Amino acid sequence: MATQYFLERTDAGRAEWLNNFAPKLAEHATALGIDAPTLSFVTNAAAFVNFLLAIELQLKTNLNEWTAFKRVHLRGKQGDTFSTTLPTLVSLGATPPAAPTELIMPRILKLVNTIKNHPNYTESIGRDLRIIGAAENIPDTASWQPKFKLSINAGKVIIKWVKGKASSIDFYVDRGRGEGFQYLGYDTRSPYEDAITLPAGAAPQNWTYRAIYRLGDTQVGQFSLPVSILVSPML
């Protein structure tokens, strides 16, 4: 079964993951052959990341306080209330954690790879360390069928479509010339524009469009119902 990548995308998510990984790694250290310096690095890394996120939050709050203090003096009106005491500056605390001598996540990811290749590694250990991602939900694409609307603006047929979970969409057009549907192009973001290229004085034509979704590089689902629009040459 396919799984998602185990590591969180957000900084807060990665910090939370490290706070689980560090103590759990100590529990499995003997079985996995993890030495004391490595355990020390991981433990300090978790503490240092917690420190960084806490300082970042304080800095953001502190910046808001200083900005408000500045703003009331530069943009305030007579009678506005204000403080005569300067906002405080962020404190790093008495003893902040030691800064790691290596980049944290590259070292951790290399360690995870080593763990997964250890002969004593099991799926149970992987789930305890949270180095196995959650099962990936593969969408059922069989019933996917695009819906779109047509309009004309500035000499172009405008195709507004709904993307949903698809990666992109392929459009086909039948311009009523006896050629049937021909591939028009693909789009990743609505709307799609198809230029009207009729010679001056030509009779209006009925153009019919249909579409099918793509997931990655593969067409999936069903073709849309055909949608038609009457187009005329530009004056």
Contacts in CASP RR format, 6 or more apart in sequence:
PFRMAT RR
TARGET T0000
AUTHOR 0000-0000-0000
METHOD contacts of the structure
MODEL  1
MATQYFLERTDAGRAEWLNNFAPKLAEHATALGIDAPTLSFVTNAAAFVN
FLLAIELQLKTNLNEWTAFKRVHLRGKQGDTFSTTLPTLVSLGATPPAAP
TELIMPRILKLVNTIKNHPNYTESIGRDLRIIGAAENIPDTASWQPKFKL
SINAGKVIIKWVKGKASSIDFYVDRGRGEGFQYLGYDTRSPYEDAITLPA
GAAPQNWTYRAIYRLGDTQVGQFSLPVSILVSPML
1 135 0 8 1.000
1 136 0 8 1.000
2 135 0 8 1.000
2 136 0 8 1.000
2 138 0 8 1.000
3 132 0 8 1.000
3 133 0 8 1.000
3 134 0 8 1.000
3 135 0 8 1.000
3 136 0 8 1.000
4 133 0 8 1.000
4 134 0 8 1.000
4 135 0 8 1.000
4 136 0 8 1.000
5 133 0 8 1.000
6 17 0 8 1.000
6 112 0 8 1.000
6 130 0 8 1.000
6 131 0 8 1.000
6 132 0 8 1.000
6 133 0 8 1.000
7 14 0 8 1.000
7 17 0 8 1.000
7 105 0 8 1.000
7 109 0 8 1.000
8 14 0 8 1.000
8 16 0 8 1.000
8 17 0 8 1.000
11 53 0 8 1.000
12 53 0 8 1.000
14 49 0 8 1.000
14 105 0 8 1.000
15 46 0 8 1.000
15 49 0 8 1.000
15 50 0 8 1.000
15 53 0 8 1.000
17 130 0 8 1.000
18 42 0 8 1.000
18 45 0 8 1.000
18 46 0 8 1.000
18 49 0 8 1.000
18 104 0 8 1.000
18 108 0 8 1.000
19 46 0 8 1.000
19 50 0 8 1.000
20 129 0 8 1.000
20 130 0 8 1.000
21 42 0 8 1.000
21 46 0 8 1.000
21 108 0 8 1.000
21 129 0 8 1.000
21 130 0 8 1.000
21 131 0 8 1.000
22 42 0 8 1.000
22 43 0 8 1.000
22 45 0 8 1.000
22 46 0 8 1.000
24 128 0 8 1.000
24 129 0 8 1.000
24 130 0 8 1.000
25 32 0 8 1.000
25 34 0 8 1.000
25 39 0 8 1.000
25 42 0 8 1.000
25 129 0 8 1.000
26 39 0 8 1.000
26 43 0 8 1.000
27 128 0 8 1.000
28 34 0 8 1.000
28 125 0 8 1.000
28 128 0 8 1.000
28 129 0 8 1.000
29 39 0 8 1.000
31 120 0 8 1.000
31 125 0 8 1.000
32 115 0 8 1.000
32 118 0 8 1.000
32 120 0 8 1.000
32 121 0 8 1.000
32 125 0 8 1.000
33 118 0 8 1.000
33 120 0 8 1.000
34 115 0 8 1.000
38 111 0 8 1.000
41 100 0 8 1.000
41 102 0 8 1.000
41 107 0 8 1.000
42 108 0 8 1.000
42 111 0 8 1.000
44 97 0 8 1.000
44 98 0 8 1.000
44 100 0 8 1.000
45 100 0 8 1.000
45 104 0 8 1.000
45 107 0 8 1.000
45 108 0 8 1.000
47 97 0 8 1.000
48 97 0 8 1.000
48 98 0 8 1.000
48 99 0 8 1.000
48 100 0 8 1.000
48 104 0 8 1.000
49 104 0 8 1.000
51 96 0 8 1.000
51 97 0 8 1.000
55 90 0 8 1.000
55 92 0 8 1.000
58 90 0 8 1.000
59 90 0 8 1.000
62 87 0 8 1.000
62 88 0 8 1.000
62 89 0 8 1.000
62 90 0 8 1.000
65 87 0 8 1.000
65 88 0 8 1.000
66 87 0 8 1.000
69 82 0 8 1.000
69 83 0 8 1.000
69 86 0 8 1.000
69 87 0 8 1.000
72 80 0 8 1.000
72 82 0 8 1.000
73 82 0 8 1.000
100 107 0 8 1.000
112 129 0 8 1.000
112 131 0 8 1.000
115 121 0 8 1.000
115 125 0 8 1.000
115 126 0 8 1.000
115 129 0 8 1.000
115 131 0 8 1.000
116 126 0 8 1.000
116 131 0 8 1.000
123 132 0 8 1.000
126 132 0 8 1.000
139 165 0 8 1.000
139 215 0 8 1.000
141 213 0 8 1.000
141 215 0 8 1.000
141 220 0 8 1.000
141 221 0 8 1.000
142 220 0 8 1.000
142 221 0 8 1.000
142 222 0 8 1.000
143 221 0 8 1.000
143 222 0 8 1.000
144 166 0 8 1.000
144 213 0 8 1.000
144 220 0 8 1.000
144 221 0 8 1.000
144 222 0 8 1.000
145 213 0 8 1.000
145 221 0 8 1.000
145 222 0 8 1.000
145 223 0 8 1.000
145 224 0 8 1.000
145 225 0 8 1.000
146 161 0 8 1.000
146 162 0 8 1.000
146 166 0 8 1.000
146 169 0 8 1.000
146 211 0 8 1.000
146 212 0 8 1.000
146 213 0 8 1.000
146 224 0 8 1.000
147 161 0 8 1.000
147 162 0 8 1.000
147 224 0 8 1.000
148 159 0 8 1.000
148 160 0 8 1.000
148 161 0 8 1.000
148 162 0 8 1.000
148 209 0 8 1.000
148 211 0 8 1.000
148 224 0 8 1.000
148 227 0 8 1.000
149 159 0 8 1.000
149 160 0 8 1.000
149 161 0 8 1.000
149 227 0 8 1.000
150 157 0 8 1.000
150 158 0 8 1.000
150 159 0 8 1.000
150 209 0 8 1.000
150 227 0 8 1.000
150 228 0 8 1.000
150 229 0 8 1.000
151 157 0 8 1.000
151 158 0 8 1.000
151 160 0 8 1.000
151 229 0 8 1.000
152 158 0 8 1.000
152 196 0 8 1.000
152 229 0 8 1.000
152 231 0 8 1.000
155 195 0 8 1.000
155 196 0 8 1.000
155 234 0 8 1.000
156 193 0 8 1.000
156 194 0 8 1.000
156 195 0 8 1.000
156 196 0 8 1.000
157 193 0 8 1.000
157 194 0 8 1.000
157 195 0 8 1.000
157 196 0 8 1.000
157 207 0 8 1.000
157 209 0 8 1.000
157 229 0 8 1.000
157 231 0 8 1.000
158 191 0 8 1.000
158 192 0 8 1.000
158 193 0 8 1.000
159 171 0 8 1.000
159 187 0 8 1.000
159 190 0 8 1.000
159 191 0 8 1.000
159 192 0 8 1.000
159 193 0 8 1.000
159 194 0 8 1.000
159 209 0 8 1.000
159 211 0 8 1.000
160 190 0 8 1.000
160 191 0 8 1.000
161 169 0 8 1.000
161 187 0 8 1.000
161 190 0 8 1.000
161 191 0 8 1.000
161 192 0 8 1.000
161 211 0 8 1.000
162 190 0 8 1.000
163 169 0 8 1.000
163 188 0 8 1.000
163 189 0 8 1.000
163 190 0 8 1.000
165 215 0 8 1.000
166 213 0 8 1.000
166 214 0 8 1.000
166 215 0 8 1.000
166 220 0 8 1.000
167 188 0 8 1.000
167 213 0 8 1.000
167 214 0 8 1.000
167 215 0 8 1.000
167 216 0 8 1.000
168 186 0 8 1.000
168 187 0 8 1.000
168 188 0 8 1.000
168 213 0 8 1.000
168 214 0 8 1.000
168 216 0 8 1.000
169 186 0 8 1.000
169 187 0 8 1.000
169 188 0 8 1.000
169 192 0 8 1.000
169 211 0 8 1.000
169 212 0 8 1.000
169 213 0 8 1.000
169 214 0 8 1.000
170 183 0 8 1.000
170 185 0 8 1.000
170 186 0 8 1.000
170 211 0 8 1.000
170 212 0 8 1.000
170 213 0 8 1.000
170 214 0 8 1.000
170 219 0 8 1.000
171 183 0 8 1.000
171 184 0 8 1.000
171 185 0 8 1.000
171 186 0 8 1.000
171 187 0 8 1.000
171 192 0 8 1.000
171 194 0 8 1.000
171 209 0 8 1.000
171 210 0 8 1.000
171 211 0 8 1.000
172 181 0 8 1.000
172 182 0 8 1.000
172 183 0 8 1.000
172 184 0 8 1.000
172 209 0 8 1.000
172 210 0 8 1.000
172 211 0 8 1.000
173 181 0 8 1.000
173 182 0 8 1.000
173 184 0 8 1.000
173 194 0 8 1.000
173 207 0 8 1.000
173 208 0 8 1.000
173 209 0 8 1.000
174 180 0 8 1.000
174 181 0 8 1.000
174 182 0 8 1.000
174 207 0 8 1.000
174 208 0 8 1.000
174 209 0 8 1.000
174 226 0 8 1.000
175 182 0 8 1.000
175 205 0 8 1.000
175 207 0 8 1.000
176 205 0 8 1.000
176 206 0 8 1.000
176 207 0 8 1.000
176 208 0 8 1.000
181 208 0 8 1.000
181 210 0 8 1.000
184 194 0 8 1.000
184 209 0 8 1.000
185 192 0 8 1.000
186 214 0 8 1.000
194 207 0 8 1.000
194 209 0 8 1.000
196 231 0 8 1.000
196 232 0 8 1.000
196 233 0 8 1.000
196 234 0 8 1.000
198 205 0 8 1.000
198 231 0 8 1.000
198 232 0 8 1.000
198 233 0 8 1.000
198 234 0 8 1.000
199 233 0 8 1.000
200 233 0 8 1.000
200 234 0 8 1.000
200 235 0 8 1.000
201 233 0 8 1.000
202 233 0 8 1.000
204 230 0 8 1.000
204 231 0 8 1.000
204 232 0 8 1.000
205 230 0 8 1.000
205 231 0 8 1.000
206 228 0 8 1.000
206 229 0 8 1.000
206 230 0 8 1.000
206 231 0 8 1.000
207 228 0 8 1.000
207 229 0 8 1.000
207 230 0 8 1.000
207 231 0 8 1.000
208 226 0 8 1.000
208 227 0 8 1.000
208 228 0 8 1.000
209 226 0 8 1.000
209 227 0 8 1.000
209 228 0 8 1.000
209 229 0 8 1.000
210 223 0 8 1.000
210 224 0 8 1.000
210 225 0 8 1.000
210 226 0 8 1.000
210 227 0 8 1.000
211 223 0 8 1.000
211 224 0 8 1.000
212 219 0 8 1.000
212 220 0 8 1.000
212 221 0 8 1.000
212 222 0 8 1.000
212 223 0 8 1.000
212 224 0 8 1.000
213 219 0 8 1.000
213 220 0 8 1.000
213 221 0 8 1.000
214 220 0 8 1.000
END
